[in-house]
């Protein structure tokens, strides 16, 4: 329940029109309330405050401290302090849940189930209100019509659970039927979103994860070879079709500027900054610059938490990668590498590594997979 509520908190409250038009204030109340309840549940389950050491969460806590310091200047308004409070509850809940981080697949299964429920609502919206699920405002790309979700959000959730389900089948942690029941609909929804970032993240993440198993797993070697052959065949035989899908009807200029993102990035980087703003940023905001989304985790962190924030984000990613590489080949390591690789690849065109977001939850699952088994029996 706590993990599902954390996921609900990170869904946000913006997107396409929904079948039942809930006021945004109500949705914000639901998402914030879910975080408070998740913290309360985790605290009740862990009243003795037994936590396990985690370099990932330690660095994330330091990032929280930097966020508070930068937000106290109120350059981003009082909303920055509220976002710091939210991030504090978010990180605290993760710390309380570390008691159950033991290198097992418990949180992987929670992750798949929770995001599976979210994707079911997307599919229901597509069936009952296709016009709202494929709105013109997003160019006919699939979005959430039951809960307001943008196409990149839907694509991210679909790519992550599809990849994890396939890896669990590869490691014989689930049967083929169960894996396909999750993966095939998820990939179908991913294709309907026409989201390049999530698609590439899924492919690259699976190649890295399966590649890490090839020395010890015969099935992994066969699947890895099949993926390489499929990629080569697709590039040759379906090149024009894939190009059309990736362009999404955009002009070459729009595609080359990453749907206008590069223009926002150039403006952000060329803006004058004080020494304080450069080091610690302007405080937690809505990941936008001059009213336009930044859509890049590194630049969003630089803008809101400065160079210190960027270093901390790079540090916890490097720590996770380093720990994963030190672990012997295993399915747990493969799943962790998939999640880490996906988050790193998505960070170029998606924001979220510096604030409470699904990306931090993906990395938390990776950290739980890389934790050593606990001696405590719970």
Buried (B, 14 or more C-beta within 10 A) or exposed (E): EBBBBBBBBBBBBEBBBBBEEEEEEEBEEBBBEBBBBBBBBBBEBBEEEEBBEBBBBBBBBBBBEBBBBBBEBEBBEEBBBEBBBBBBBBBBBBBBBBBBBBBBBBBBBBBBBBBBEBBEBBBBBBEEBEEBBBBEEBEBBBBBBBBBBBBBBBBBBBBBBBBBBBBBBBBEBBEEEBBBBBBEBBBEBBBBBBBBBBBBBBBBBBBBBBBBBBEEBEBBBEBBEEBEEEEEEEEEEEEEEEEEEEBBEBEEEEBEBBBBBEEBBEEBEEEEBEEBBEBBBBBBBBBBBEEEBBBBBBBBBBBBBBEBBBBBBBBBBEBBBEBBEEBEBBBBBBBBBBBBBBBBBBBBBBBBBBBBBBBBBBBBBBBBBBBEEBEEEE
